[in-house]
Amino acid sequence: MFMKQINEIKVALAPFNAASKSSRLFLNHMNTNSARKINPTIKINTTILNNPTAPSQIEVIYRDGQKITLEADKMKINNILQVVNKHAKKLDEIEQANSW
């Protein structure tokens, strides 16, 4: 993952909704010790929804200010990671090109 390119992650989920599994896995993936070492300033906000059938949503804010919002109930964890990494990878490539 290109964690250093992400400023903030907001996750809204109903924890007991089976469809929220991808959101829970995404949170687990983002909130590891190795991810925190890569980007110690990342903000991870979690909102627990009261309605057990409410759809979960993931919002990612990158360093360049771009936001993406994902309806996580409709996606698998691999697809979520792929979408989140797509823009972060572009930012990382630009950063590396500018450092030459």
C-alpha angles and dihedrals in degrees: 000000000000094000096158090068094058122086102179142008123197120190125184115187146154101232096207096048110105090214090063092070093105091053092051091049090048090054090049090051094049098043101059126122092247091052090049090051091054093049113013093171096059115125116218115189121185124193118194111212118219095211108080091207096049114122117248121237133196123201121188123191116198129206092258090057098254116141129203124190120199130194092221097188089070095050138068120234093253091055092049092051091047093053093045092048095047097075093032090057091053090052091048091051091050090049092051093047091052092050093062 
